[in-house]
Amino acid sequence: MNAFQKNIPDQTFETLNRQGDFTRLVISPGIINKHYTPAQFQTIAEVVGERGAIKYSASYSLLLAIPTSDVKEAIYTLQQAGLYIMSSGAIIAMKACDFCDGEKMEAAPITEQLYHTLEGVTVPARVRVNINGCASACYNAVYDDIGLVYQQDSFDVYLGAVPMGAKAQAGTLFAKRVAVAKIEVFVQHIIQLYQTYARPNEPFYKFYRRTKSDDFWQRLSRNNH
Ligand code: SF4
């Protein structure tokens, strides 16, 4: 019965934005881990307090509206509680599945390595790199800008997804079986092409669709083999 009950707090993100100066924080327990501890939930509730708001997003995160004057302290407290705060803007943002609650961790080390190399790199428009740990791809890697699907010491690489909207569409398979040892350089190369040839603010899928028959993509695909 609760599924459709009206349960909207007085403060929604919309009403808060009309009322005053609030900052939105995007938080999660980590890139791979999807479990919050009760203590983390308590910290989140305390940080948001009576004045802010909490809601969940469509991309494995909680969104917090915090009075802008309190944001610096809020970030410190949330990070001390072990929470990850996602940066906003035109950067590379990393996503991953939870590797079956940590039971299927073969691709976890390379995921962490890619995170350290790529997260936060500046690009013409925000790029989501989503790594899934097996061919089930149950965290929808193929629906993000760069989808990496792990199987047997390699990744299938999907590009060009339209993640949302009436024309939402999965990406297409760009490269098959890119070895784990090569994937970091391979993805960096994709990013470099985007940084070099994209128009200002051009989303990744538009860039890829506009240029996909250009030589530089074919060269990259050939070099992988
Ligand atoms: S994509 Fe595969 S490894 Fe990742 S959570 Fe789903 S089933 Fe598990």
Boltz pocket constraint, residues with backbone or C-beta under 6 A from the ligand:
constraints:
  - pocket:
      binder: B
      contacts: [[A, 97], [A, 98], [A, 99], [A, 100], [A, 101], [A, 104], [A, 132], [A, 133], [A, 134], [A, 135], [A, 136], [A, 137], [A, 138], [A, 139]]
      max_distance: 6.0
